[in-house]
């Protein structure tokens, strides 16, 4: 099997938030497909939007506009822990040479009180680069990536992500 080459990748689009955001969900670095399409969790095999729509018992948001409206309605902000890094394809496990994002942009302009991280690597990166500044404990959630399908079924993910709906920051 041929080993993939690491490439230097930059985060190419801004965080999504509005002044009413109370919850911040952080990933690591958007997948190639998400970077191409300019928004979060856009790979068709990623289960993020399917899981959140089930958690909040709503229709699946198909368009980018519907996704943004969904987030706004539920006071959810999205961003990532990494501004740039070296990575093989979209493999979180391969991430090296991290330049972290600056979370103060969101934290100073929203009402975010709770931070969730999606996947083991996002949790590690948050604790290493962001927690010392924010002093907000992250709540770890499993990755919704199709690469995590063997470990977590969609039903399992919905159970974990229920904590967002039940969050007491509202």
C-alpha positions, 0 to 999 in steps of 0.5 A, a space after each residue: 500500500 502506498 504511503 500518502 504524502 503529508 501536505 501543508 494545509 491552511 484553514 480556508 474559511 472563517 468560523 461560523 457563529 453569531 452573537 447568540 451562540 452559546 455552544 462551540 463545537 470544535 473539530 481539528 481541520 476541515 476535510 478536503 471536501 469541506 475546504 472545497 465547499 467552504 463550510 464545516 462537515 460537508 463531506 457527504 459521508 460525514 454524519 455530523 449533520 445527520 446526527 444533529 438533525 436527529 438530536 434536535 428532531 428536525 429535517 436534515 439541513 441540505 443546503 448551506 443556508 439551511 445548515 447555517 439557519 440550523 446552527 443559528 436556531 440552536 445557538 451553535 458556533 462551529 470552528 476548528 482547533 487548527 489554523 494550519 498543519 501538515 496532514 495526510 489527506 484528511 487523517 486527524 491522526 497524521 496532523 503535525 506542525 500545528 498552528 492553532 486557531 485564535 478562539 478569542 474571536 468567538 469567545 469575545 463576540 458570543 455568549 459561548 459557555 460550553 465547548 465540545 470537541 469532536 474526536 479524540 484528536 480535537 480534544 487533545 489539540 484543544 487541551 494543548 493549545 486552547 484550554 490554557 487560555 480559555 480555562 473552559 473544560 471541553 466536553 469530548 464527543 466522538 468523531 462523526 467521520 466515516 472513518 469512525 464508523 466501526 467504533 460508533 454507529 449513527 445511533 451511538 453518535 446520536 446518544 452522545 450528541 444528545 448532551 448538546 441538546 440537554 446542555 444547561 447553558 440555555 
